[in-house]
Amino acid sequence: MIYRGIRYFAIGLIFLSLAWALYKGAGPQTHPGGPAFSRAVGLYTDGEYAEALRDYETSIREYPDFIHAQRGRARTLMQLGRDKEALEAFNEVLKRDPDSAVSFANRGILQDRMGLYPQAIADYDRAIKMDPRLGEGLDWFTRLLQNRNEKPQTLKDRLQTLRHHQRDAGPSVQ
């Protein structure tokens, strides 16, 4: 008797979930960045960076004040290896939203890759001070969802490494 009740309850939840998905999918797009932004996020997640960039740029043209599309564009340019454009894009994002710890962290990662270590240190430090959780890295559940077996280096670890190398190198001679 209990098993039958649980089974009917589970089947009911499945139908309820399906009905909700159909209801949400059938309505007009209400996302503040428009349908192009929604597509861009999915494409970025799937590693389709060139296509994601196209849709982020469409979203920016249609919704110029939507900062999330501009952040996505900057991250996508970074993924495409278009470092100078990505740096300009992050600078623009941070000019418009100077309280974005995540944008400081991402710009720091970009500057680190570009060999701009003092700037990377400043951005990593600022990001971690603004949001200490950024220094801790990905939690185990996020790594599981992203299929990452090994724990990557955290921002806090990378910041310490860069500071250590900077101390060891001493003042630069010009």
C-alpha positions as CSV (number, residue, x, y, z in Angstrom):
1,M,0.0,0.0,0.0
2,I,2.8,2.5,0.9
3,Y,4.7,1.5,-2.2
4,R,1.7,2.2,-4.4
5,G,1.3,5.6,-2.8
6,I,4.9,6.5,-3.4
7,R,4.7,5.3,-7.0
8,Y,1.6,7.4,-7.7
9,F,3.2,10.4,-6.0
10,A,6.4,10.0,-8.2
11,I,4.4,9.6,-11.4
12,G,2.4,12.8,-10.4
13,L,5.6,14.7,-9.9
14,I,6.9,13.6,-13.3
15,F,3.7,14.9,-15.0
16,L,3.8,18.1,-12.9
17,S,7.4,18.7,-14.0
18,L,6.5,18.1,-17.6
19,A,3.6,20.4,-17.5
20,W,5.7,23.1,-15.9
21,A,8.4,22.7,-18.5
22,L,5.9,23.0,-21.3
23,Y,4.3,26.0,-19.7
24,K,7.6,27.8,-19.3
25,G,8.8,26.8,-22.8
26,A,5.6,27.9,-24.6
27,G,5.6,31.5,-23.2
28,P,7.3,34.6,-24.6
29,Q,11.0,35.1,-23.8
30,T,11.1,37.3,-20.7
31,H,14.8,37.1,-20.0
32,P,16.2,40.7,-19.8
33,G,19.0,39.9,-22.3
34,G,16.6,38.5,-24.8
35,P,16.7,35.1,-26.7
36,A,20.2,35.8,-28.1
37,F,21.6,36.0,-24.5
38,S,19.9,32.7,-23.6
39,R,21.3,31.0,-26.7
40,A,24.8,32.5,-26.0
41,V,24.9,31.1,-22.4
42,G,24.0,27.6,-23.7
43,L,26.6,27.8,-26.5
44,Y,29.3,29.1,-24.1
45,T,28.5,26.2,-21.7
46,D,28.8,23.7,-24.7
47,G,32.2,25.2,-25.7
48,E,30.9,26.7,-28.9
49,Y,32.6,30.0,-28.3
50,A,32.5,31.6,-31.8
51,E,28.7,31.1,-31.9
52,A,28.3,32.3,-28.3
53,L,30.2,35.4,-29.1
54,R,27.9,36.1,-32.1
55,D,24.8,35.8,-29.8
56,Y,26.4,37.8,-26.9
57,E,27.0,40.6,-29.4
58,T,23.5,40.4,-30.7
59,S,22.2,40.7,-27.2
60,I,24.4,43.7,-26.5
61,R,23.0,45.4,-29.7
62,E,19.5,44.7,-28.6
63,Y,19.9,45.4,-24.9
64,P,23.0,47.7,-24.5
65,D,22.5,48.2,-20.8
66,F,22.4,44.4,-20.0
67,I,25.8,44.0,-18.2
68,H,25.6,40.2,-18.1
69,A,25.8,40.0,-21.9
70,Q,28.9,42.2,-21.8
71,R,30.5,40.0,-19.2
72,G,29.7,37.0,-21.3
73,R,31.3,38.6,-24.3
74,A,34.5,39.4,-22.4
75,R,34.7,35.8,-21.1
76,T,34.1,34.4,-24.5
77,L,36.8,36.6,-26.1
78,M,39.2,35.3,-23.5
79,Q,38.2,31.7,-24.3
80,L,38.8,32.4,-28.0
81,G,42.3,33.6,-27.2
82,R,41.5,37.2,-28.4
83,D,43.3,38.6,-25.3
84,K,43.6,42.3,-26.2
85,E,39.9,42.5,-27.1
86,A,39.0,40.5,-24.0
87,L,41.0,42.9,-21.8
88,E,39.3,45.9,-23.4
89,A,35.9,44.2,-22.9
90,F,36.7,43.5,-19.2
91,N,37.8,47.1,-18.7
92,E,34.5,48.3,-20.1
93,V,32.5,45.9,-17.9
94,L,34.4,47.1,-14.8
95,K,34.0,50.7,-15.8
96,R,30.2,50.1,-15.9
97,D,30.1,47.7,-12.9
98,P,33.0,48.4,-10.6
99,D,31.5,46.2,-7.8
100,S,31.8,42.9,-9.9
101,A,34.2,40.7,-8.0
102,V,33.8,38.0,-10.6
103,S,34.8,40.4,-13.4
104,F,37.9,41.4,-11.4
105,A,38.8,37.7,-11.0
106,N,38.3,37.0,-14.7
107,R,40.3,40.0,-15.7
108,G,43.0,38.8,-13.3
109,I,43.0,35.4,-15.0
110,L,43.4,37.0,-18.4
111,Q,46.2,39.3,-17.2
112,D,47.9,36.3,-15.6
113,R,47.8,34.5,-19.0
114,M,49.1,37.6,-20.8
115,G,52.1,37.8,-18.4
116,L,50.8,41.0,-16.8
117,Y,51.5,39.7,-13.3
118,P,51.4,42.9,-11.2
119,Q,48.0,43.7,-12.7
120,A,46.8,40.1,-12.2
121,I,47.9,40.2,-8.6
122,A,46.0,43.5,-8.0
123,D,42.8,42.1,-9.6
124,Y,43.0,38.7,-7.8
125,D,43.6,40.5,-4.5
126,R,40.7,42.9,-5.1
127,A,38.3,40.1,-6.2
128,I,39.1,38.0,-3.1
129,K,38.7,41.0,-0.8
130,M,35.3,41.8,-2.4
131,D,34.1,38.2,-2.3
132,P,36.3,35.8,-0.2
133,R,34.5,32.7,-1.7
134,L,36.1,33.5,-5.1
135,G,39.5,32.6,-3.5
136,E,38.3,29.1,-2.5
137,G,37.8,27.7,-6.0
138,L,35.1,25.3,-7.3
139,D,33.3,23.1,-4.8
140,W,33.1,19.4,-5.3
141,F,29.5,19.5,-6.6
142,T,30.4,22.0,-9.3
143,R,33.5,20.0,-10.3
144,L,31.2,16.9,-10.5
145,L,28.8,18.8,-12.8
146,Q,31.6,20.0,-15.0
147,N,33.2,16.6,-15.1
148,R,36.5,17.8,-13.5
149,N,38.3,15.1,-11.7
150,E,41.1,17.1,-10.2
151,K,40.7,20.2,-8.1
152,P,42.1,23.2,-10.0
153,Q,44.4,25.8,-8.4
154,T,42.3,28.4,-6.5
155,L,42.7,32.1,-7.0
156,K,44.1,32.4,-3.5
157,D,46.7,29.8,-4.4
158,R,47.6,31.5,-7.6
159,L,47.8,34.9,-5.9
160,Q,50.3,33.4,-3.3
161,T,52.4,31.9,-6.1
162,L,52.5,35.1,-8.1
163,R,53.4,37.1,-4.9
164,H,56.1,34.6,-4.1
165,H,57.7,34.8,-7.6
166,Q,57.5,38.6,-7.5
167,R,59.3,38.6,-4.2
168,D,62.0,36.3,-5.4
169,A,62.5,38.3,-8.6
170,G,63.1,41.5,-6.7
171,P,62.8,44.9,-8.2
172,S,62.8,45.0,-12.0
173,V,65.6,46.7,-13.8
174,Q,64.7,49.0,-16.7
